Amino acid sequence: MGEIITRSARPADLDILLTFEQGIITAERPFDPTLKEGEIHYYDLGLMITAPDVEVIVAELDGELVGSGYARIMIPKSYLKHSRYCYLGFMYTKPEHRGKGVNNKVLEALKAWALSQDIRELRLEVYHQNQPALKAYEKAGFKGHLLEMRLGLN
C-alpha cells in the first residue's frame, strides 16, 4: 500500500465526488427520517470546488480517490468570541479504505487550510447515533458542544 496524499479537489474529480456524496447520504439515511426519498444532494460540489471561501480536499491512495472533506468559512452569530470559523463537512472515506487514516489526513489538510486563512475555530455536525463517526472525530480532538433536537408534528 502506498502513502495517502491529500490535495485540493479539481473539477475533473467531480464525478467521483458525486458518488462520495451519495455514499454519505446512504450512510446517513438510517439516522435521519426527515430526508426525502430518492436521489438527493447535500452540496453543490462543482461550485464548492471553485469557491474562494471553501476548500474541498480529496485523499488519494495509489492514484485512486479514497476520501474527501471540505471546510467552508462561516461568520458566526454576533455573540460568539470568534469572528470567523470553518464548518467542516463532506467527510467521506470509501468503505474498503476505512481504518487506514484517510479521514485523519483529510482533517489535517482542512486544519492547515483553516490556519492559512487565519481561522482558529472548526465546527462540524454528526448524527449522535453515528458512533463510528463520533469516535473518529473525538479521536481527532473534537468535543461535543451542542445537541440539536427535533420533534415532528403530524
LOLUMSE-227997 format. One line per field, with one value per residue (C-alpha): residue in three letters; x, y, z. Coordinates in nm, 4 decimals, always signed. Example, Ala and Ser with C-alpha at 12.3 -4.5 7.8 and 13.67 -1.06 7.14 Angstrom:
residu [ala|ser]
x [+1.2300|+1.3670]
y [-0.4500|-0.1060]
z [+0.7800|+0.7140]
***
This chain:
residu [met|gly|glu|ile|ile|thr|arg|ser|ala|arg|pro|ala|asp|leu|asp|ile|leu|leu|thr|phe|glu|gln|gly|ile|ile|thr|ala|glu|arg|pro|phe|asp|pro|thr|leu|lys|glu|gly|glu|ile|his|tyr|tyr|asp|leu|gly|leu|met|ile|thr|ala|pro|asp|val|glu|val|ile|val|ala|glu|leu|asp|gly|glu|leu|val|gly|ser|gly|tyr|ala|arg|ile|met|ile|pro|lys|ser|tyr|leu|lys|his|ser|arg|tyr|cys|tyr|leu|gly|phe|met|tyr|thr|lys|pro|glu|his|arg|gly|lys|gly|val|asn|asn|lys|val|leu|glu|ala|leu|lys|ala|trp|ala|leu|ser|gln|asp|ile|arg|glu|leu|arg|leu|glu|val|tyr|his|gln|asn|gln|pro|ala|leu|lys|ala|tyr|glu|lys|ala|gly|phe|lys|gly|his|leu|leu|glu|met|arg|leu|gly|leu|asn]
x [+0.0000|+0.1266|+0.1079|-0.2204|-0.1835|-0.4254|-0.4802|-0.7380|-1.0198|-1.0314|-1.3296|-1.2107|-1.2799|-1.6492|-1.7903|-1.6235|-1.7081|-2.0747|-2.0531|-1.8937|-2.1868|-2.4345|-2.2288|-2.2659|-2.6398|-2.6827|-2.4929|-2.6941|-3.0455|-3.0955|-3.0222|-3.2481|-3.6164|-3.6561|-3.4525|-3.6532|-3.6748|-3.4804|-3.1624|-3.0859|-2.7825|-2.6426|-2.3893|-2.3217|-1.9817|-1.8992|-1.9428|-1.7645|-1.4517|-1.4017|-1.5401|-1.2827|-1.4360|-1.4408|-1.1593|-1.2582|-0.9896|-0.9537|-0.7391|-0.5602|-0.4090|-0.2102|-0.3785|-0.7324|-0.9579|-1.0493|-1.1763|-1.2957|-1.3939|-1.4481|-1.4027|-1.6262|-1.5512|-1.8510|-1.9483|-2.0703|-2.3512|-2.2574|-2.2414|-1.9622|-1.5952|-1.4569|-1.5118|-1.4945|-1.4847|-1.4697|-1.7595|-1.6438|-1.8497|-1.8474|-1.6292|-1.6205|-1.3882|-1.4567|-1.5609|-1.2694|-1.0238|-1.1698|-0.9361|-0.6301|-0.6136|-0.7805|-1.0176|-0.7306|-0.5278|-0.8266|-0.8849|-0.5185|-0.5331|-0.8526|-0.6979|-0.3923|-0.6140|-0.8159|-0.4955|-0.3733|-0.6943|-0.6206|-0.9117|-0.8829|-1.2273|-1.3581|-1.7100|-1.8985|-2.2210|-2.2610|-2.5652|-2.5479|-2.6304|-2.3372|-2.0903|-1.8083|-1.8082|-1.8317|-1.5329|-1.3301|-1.3988|-1.3295|-1.0023|-0.9160|-0.9780|-1.3363|-1.5663|-1.9443|-2.0770|-2.4494|-2.7144|-2.9840|-3.3177|-3.6311|-3.9957|-4.2006|-4.5628|-4.8314]
y [+0.0000|+0.3451|+0.6688|+0.8554|+1.2036|+1.4938|+1.7750|+2.0337|+1.8903|+1.9764|+1.9970|+1.6704|+1.4977|+1.5887|+1.2543|+1.0535|+1.3226|+1.2917|+0.9183|+1.0032|+1.2361|+0.9563|+0.7298|+0.9845|+1.0149|+0.6356|+0.6087|+0.8895|+0.7892|+0.5480|+0.8338|+1.0960|+1.0266|+1.3800|+1.3116|+1.2942|+0.9618|+0.9061|+1.0798|+1.3991|+1.6252|+1.7960|+2.0068|+2.1969|+2.0337|+2.1938|+2.5391|+2.4464|+2.3280|+2.6760|+2.8913|+3.1147|+3.0575|+2.6769|+2.4238|+2.0781|+1.8209|+1.4755|+1.1897|+0.9694|+0.6272|+0.4825|+0.7284|+0.6408|+0.8944|+0.7336|+1.0177|+1.3744|+1.6640|+2.0368|+2.3467|+2.6500|+2.9871|+3.0997|+3.4113|+3.3181|+3.4693|+3.8096|+3.6945|+3.4403|+3.5164|+3.4197|+3.6438|+3.3566|+2.9790|+2.6873|+2.4497|+2.1031|+1.8620|+1.6110|+1.3815|+1.0508|+0.7520|+0.4676|+0.1650|-0.0520|+0.2144|+0.2870|+0.2376|+0.3417|+0.7025|+0.8604|+1.0770|+1.1929|+1.3002|+1.4932|+1.6596|+1.7591|+1.9182|+2.1060|+2.2268|+2.3519|+2.5383|+2.6958|+2.8111|+2.9571|+3.1621|+3.2793|+3.0771|+2.9103|+2.7502|+2.4380|+2.3032|+2.0103|+1.8214|+1.4488|+1.2357|+1.1323|+0.7708|+0.7555|+0.6048|+0.5335|+0.8977|+1.0269|+0.8148|+0.9312|+1.2995|+1.2578|+1.0831|+1.3877|+1.6159|+1.7316|+1.7521|+1.7508|+2.1025|+2.1387|+1.8799|+1.9860|+1.8167|+1.7861|+1.6943|+1.6033|+1.7112|+1.5251]
z [+0.0000|-0.0917|+0.1009|+0.1421|-0.0031|+0.0114|-0.2343|-0.3341|-0.5418|-0.9110|-1.1477|-1.3060|-0.9694|-0.9741|-1.0940|-0.8169|-0.5605|-0.6558|-0.5798|-0.2432|-0.1718|-0.2399|-0.0110|+0.2684|+0.2095|+0.2070|+0.5362|+0.6985|+0.5867|+0.8791|+1.1202|+0.9594|+0.8908|+0.7511|+0.4340|+0.1118|-0.0703|-0.3905|-0.5010|-0.3141|-0.2947|+0.0118|-0.1764|-0.4978|-0.5339|-0.8682|-0.7177|-0.3948|-0.5777|-0.7240|-0.4410|-0.2666|+0.0787|+0.0534|+0.0398|-0.0871|-0.0104|-0.1622|-0.0387|-0.2885|-0.2398|-0.5280|-0.7669|-0.6534|-0.4812|-0.1491|+0.0686|+0.0867|+0.3083|+0.2922|+0.5045|+0.4470|+0.6025|+0.8058|+1.0005|+1.3493|+1.5487|+1.6842|+2.0461|+1.9889|+2.0572|+1.7178|+1.4141|+1.1624|+1.1756|+0.9367|+0.9082|+0.8061|+0.6007|+0.3162|+0.5252|+0.3409|+0.3141|+0.0748|+0.2831|+0.1720|+0.2911|+0.6343|+0.9265|+0.7245|+0.8453|+0.5412|+0.7464|+0.9669|+0.6618|+0.5249|+0.8634|+0.8863|+0.5405|+0.6310|+0.9584|+0.7692|+0.5206|+0.8046|+0.9749|+0.6437|+0.6416|+0.9991|+1.1368|+1.4764|+1.5217|+1.3449|+1.3727|+1.2265|+1.2713|+1.3193|+1.3947|+1.7582|+1.6622|+1.4183|+1.6635|+1.4140|+1.3017|+1.6593|+1.7615|+1.4608|+1.5345|+1.9061|+1.8202|+1.6078|+1.9084|+1.8537|+2.1544|+2.1773|+2.2076|+2.1395|+2.0689|+1.8227|+1.8946|+1.6825|+1.7221|+1.4171|+1.4369|+1.2438]
***
